Amino acid sequence: MTTSSEDIDPFEAMLAELKPKVELRTAALFDAREGAPTKALRLSIAESSFHVVGDRSVEVGGGPIKVAILKAAPVSRMYYSEEYGSGQSSSPTCWSKDAGGGVPAEEVTPSGMQAPACFDCTQNIKGSGNGLSRACRFQQRIAVMLTDEEGVLQPDQVCQLSLPATSVFGKDTKKKGLQTYARLIDSQGALLSTILTELSFDEGSNSPKLCFRPIRVLSEDEIAVVKAAQNDPDTKKLVTFNFNSHAASSPSTDNIFSAVKGDGVYVKSLQ
């Protein structure tokens, strides 16, 4: 019996074709964990160029780069009363840890709170920011593990990546934002953390905007490395809001998209 092209799931065919075809340098992966830095790393996308920021900033370039997505916080909102500057580390004036909840975080001071509910807030209206933008902006933090130039995972290069709204939302199926990409993977019953993902900049965007694309399925050895990183408390810290001592009350970091309209897509921890 022959199988017609219409009977083949294109996504499954792609995954089968992307299966690793080379022997993984397993020893190198596990040895790298021994020298893992204590300083938290951040992957910056300022000026449409990748930089790994720790004790110093190391330019990776304009990409694309390959990563494994380890964890994610819910989509959040942030409002700064003063113009946000590159490298700003101060707390926002008002914020919501989980945009799906639609209310300011309990840590927001009475003087900083812009409205009792996000959806009634004047900072959440188009035009309240620059041009037609909103002054209160969506963002999402994720934790990613970088690879080297040959596509080998680097356990000592686990970074926080803060995504602007343009890199999270959007319905462009060719230049996928994180939500569209994650839903595609989830719709096929695959786990996002088991896919090697390519991050590239949308060259047609006026501001840094990332696009997500699957490269291949991780091998069993690579999945073991990802699992170890997911279970590392330092990885959870990368996606946990920590404006003050109430960080423990942050939403679950396994829920990647609780939020805006109740859609549920998850970065499931490997068991």
N, C-alpha and C positions, 0 to 999 in steps of 0.2 A: 504494500500500500504506500503510495507516494504522499508526501505532505506538501500542500500548496503554500505559497508565501503568505496567504491570508490567514493560515492556521498558526503562524509563528508570532509569538509576542515580541515586538521589536525591542522592548526593554530587556526581556530575558535574553534575547539574542545578543544584545550589546554586552550584557554582563558576562555571558559565556565567552565572548570574544576578548573581553578585558581581563580575564583570569590571568594571574601572574604566569609569565612564560619563562622567567629566569629564577635561578635559585637565590633565595633571600639570604643576606648576610646576617643570620640569626645572632651569632656571637657578638657582632658589632652592636646590634641593637641592645642586648642586655648589658654589655660592658659599659655602654654609654650612660646607663642609669646610675652607675657608681659615681660619676662625676657631675651629677645634676646640681645646678646652682641653687643657692638658697634665696637669691634675689629673684623676685617675681618679674617675669618678662611680659612685655606688651608688644603686640604687632600693630604698628602704626601704618595708616594708609594716607597720611597727609600728603597733599600735592600729587596724588595718584602715583605714589611710590611706596614700596614696602620697606619699613625699617623695623628691626628688632631692638626694642628699647629696654635696657636693664641698667646696669651700672654705667653703660654708655650706649649710644645709638649706633647700630650697625646697619648700613644701607644694603638692602637685598636687591633693590631695583624695581623696575616697572612690571616685573613678572612676565607671564603667569607663574604662580608657585603652586605646589601641591601640599595638601594638609590632610590630617584625619581630624574630624570634628568630634570632640570629646564630650563636652557639656554645653548647656546654654541656659541662660536665665530667661524668664518671661519677657516679653516686650514691655519696655518701660517708657515713661515720659519724663522729660527734664526741662525746667525753665530757669534761665539765668537772668536776673534783673539787669546785669551789666553784660556788655558784649563778651561773648565767649572767646577766649584766646587760645591759640595752639599751646598745648602742654599745660593747660589750666588744671589745677588739682584741687581747688576749693570746692566745697559742696554747692550744689545748685540752690537757688532761692526756694524753689518748690519742686517737688517731684513725686511720681507714683512708681513704686517698685513693680507693680503689675498693672499694665494699662487696662487689662480686662476688668479689674476691680473698679476702675473709674473714680478713685478717690485719692487725695494726697496721702503720702506715707505718714505714719504716726509720728515720725521724727521731725516733720516739718513744723517750724515754729509758727505761732499764731500770726506774727508780723509777716512771715514769709508766705503763708498760705494765700493763694490767689482766688480760690473759690472752694466751697465744701465738696463739690463734685467736678471732675475734670470736664465732663460734657457741657457744663454750664459756664465754663471758665472763658473769660475774654481773651486769655492767652492761647486758647485753642481754636481761634477763629482765623481763617485765611486772611492774610494781610496784617496780622498782629506782629509778624516778624519782618524780615527783609523781603521786599517785593510782595509776592502773594503767599509767602511761606507763613507758617505758624510759629509764634514765639516759643511755645511749648512743643518740643520736638520728641518724636518717637526715636528710640534707639534699642538695640539689643546686644547684650554681651554674650560672647561665646568663648570657649576655650578650645584651642586647636594645637595639634602637634605638627611641627614642620617636618619636611623631608630634606635630604641633601639634593644636590643637582642630579643624582642618579635615581631619585625617587625612593630612597631608603629612609624610613622613619627615624627621627632623632629624638629619643626620650628626654634628652636634656634641653629640648627646645619646645617646651609647652608654653604657649602664650595666651594672654588675654587679647581678644579682638573686639572692639566696640564698633558695631555696625550702625551707620546712619539709616534713617527710614528708607532712603532710596535703594539701599542694599538689602533691605529686609522685605519690602513690599514690591508690588509690580506684577503684571500679568504677561510680560514678554516671555514667550516660551523659548526664544533663542538666546536672550540675555537674562537668564534666570536669577531673580533675587532669592534670598534664603528660603522664604516661605514657599515659593513655587517649587524650588528645588527639593526641599524636604518633603513636600506633599507628593512629588513624583516618586521619590524613593519609597516613601511609606505606602503609597498605593500599590506597590509591587510586593509588599510584605517583607521588604529588605530593611535592615537597620542602618541608619545614617552613619553611625560610628564604624561600620564595617566597609565603608566605601572610601577609597582614596579620591579626594575632591580637588579639582583645580580651581584656584581663585585668580581671576583676571579683572583688569579694569575696563569699564565701558568707555572706550575712547570717544564716544559721542556725547558723553556727559560733561557738563560744565564744572561739576564738583566730583570728588572721589566717589565712585560707585562700583561696587564689586559684583561680578557675575560668577555663578557657581555651575560647575560641570563635572559629571562623574568621569573618572579615569579608569578605575578597575576595582575589583573586589579585593579586599585585603586577604592575605594568606593566613593560615592558622597561627603561625608564629607572630605575625604582625598584630592579629587580634588579641593575642595574649599580652602584648605590649600595651595596646590601647586599654585593655581591661585594667591593667596595673595602674595606668595613669588615671583612669576614671576613679579608682578607689583611693587615690592619693588625696589627702585632705587639702594639699596646696592647690590642686586643680579646682576643687570646689570654691576655694577662696577667690579664684580668678573671676568667677561669675557671680559672686555674692556682693551685694551692696554693703559697703562698710563705711558709711558716713559718720557713724558713731558706735557706741557700745551695743546698739540694738540689732547688730547685723544678723544675729541668730534667728531673728524673726522674718528674714527674707523668704520669699516663696521658694518652692522646690526648684532645684537646678536641673531636675530631670525633665521638666516640662518646658519644651522649647517654644511652644506657641499656645498658651492658655489664652489668650488675650483677646485681641481686638473684637472679634465677633464670635468668640466661643469655640473656634476651631481647635481641635486637639491633634497636634503632631509632636512626637516625642523623640528626644535623644535618649534611648533606653540604655541603661547601664548593662554591660555584659555580665552574665552570671557564670 
